[in-house]
Amino acid sequence: ITYTDSNIIDSGITDINGVQTYKIAYTGGVWGGGTLTYFLIAYDRGYELTFNAMDKQEFDQYSSSVEEMAESIKISEPTFEGINC
């Protein structure tokens, strides 16, 4: 597998653990390997999960597990407890 540019494979609003979350999933990479990145935005915070594969076989074997991990991230509403302004 050789990616020279990023390719968006999924984007939009999704529900992760009951939280409305904007998700962008994209692939990219160089040197015959590949990356799969999930970038999530919720409550004005960004979460990123990136998987780097050595080759296409590894990418194909584990990319669904990476998606499952991204969909299971615990996102909670931030609190301002203990912050003095």
C-alpha positions as CSV (number, residue, x, y, z in Angstrom):
1,I,0.0,0.0,0.0
2,T,1.4,3.4,-0.9
3,Y,-0.5,6.5,-0.1
4,T,0.9,9.8,-1.2
5,D,-2.1,12.0,-0.2
6,S,-4.7,11.9,2.5
7,N,-8.0,10.4,1.5
8,I,-11.1,11.1,3.7
9,I,-13.0,7.8,4.1
10,D,-15.7,9.0,6.5
11,S,-16.8,12.3,8.0
12,G,-19.9,13.7,9.7
13,I,-21.8,13.8,13.0
14,T,-21.8,10.5,14.9
15,D,-22.8,9.4,18.4
16,I,-20.0,8.0,20.5
17,N,-21.1,6.8,23.9
18,G,-24.1,9.1,23.9
19,V,-22.2,12.2,22.8
20,Q,-22.8,14.0,19.5
21,T,-19.3,14.0,18.0
22,Y,-17.9,15.2,14.7
23,K,-15.7,12.5,13.1
24,I,-13.2,12.7,10.3
25,A,-11.5,9.4,9.3
26,Y,-8.7,9.5,6.7
27,T,-5.9,7.4,5.3
28,G,-2.5,8.5,4.2
29,G,1.2,7.4,4.3
30,V,4.4,6.9,2.6
31,W,7.2,4.3,2.2
32,G,4.8,1.5,1.4
33,G,3.1,1.6,4.7
34,G,-0.1,3.4,5.5
35,T,-1.9,5.3,8.3
36,L,-5.5,5.4,9.4
37,T,-6.4,8.4,11.5
38,Y,-9.7,9.1,13.3
39,F,-10.0,12.7,14.5
40,L,-13.0,13.4,16.8
41,I,-14.3,16.7,18.0
42,A,-16.7,17.0,21.0
43,Y,-17.2,19.7,23.6
44,D,-14.6,21.9,21.8
45,R,-12.0,19.2,22.4
46,G,-10.1,17.2,19.8
47,Y,-9.3,13.5,20.1
48,E,-7.0,11.7,17.6
49,L,-6.3,8.0,17.1
50,T,-3.7,7.1,14.5
51,F,-2.7,3.6,13.3
52,N,0.5,3.2,11.4
53,A,0.8,0.0,9.3
54,M,4.0,-1.4,7.9
55,D,2.2,-2.8,4.7
56,K,-1.2,-3.4,3.1
57,Q,-1.7,-6.7,4.8
58,E,-1.2,-5.2,8.2
59,F,-3.4,-2.3,7.3
60,D,-6.2,-4.5,6.1
61,Q,-5.9,-6.8,9.1
62,Y,-6.1,-4.2,11.8
63,S,-8.0,-1.2,10.4
64,S,-11.4,-2.5,11.6
65,S,-10.0,-2.8,15.1
66,V,-8.8,0.8,15.0
67,E,-12.4,1.9,13.9
68,E,-13.8,0.0,16.9
69,M,-11.3,1.7,19.2
70,A,-12.3,5.2,17.8
71,E,-16.0,4.4,18.4
72,S,-15.4,3.4,22.0
73,I,-13.4,6.4,23.2
74,K,-14.9,7.8,26.4
75,I,-15.9,11.4,25.9
76,S,-17.2,13.4,28.8
77,E,-18.5,16.9,29.1
78,P,-15.7,19.1,30.6
79,T,-16.2,20.6,34.1
80,F,-14.6,23.6,35.4
81,E,-14.3,22.3,39.0
82,G,-11.3,23.6,40.7
83,I,-10.6,26.4,38.2
84,N,-10.4,29.9,39.6
85,C,-10.8,32.7,37.1
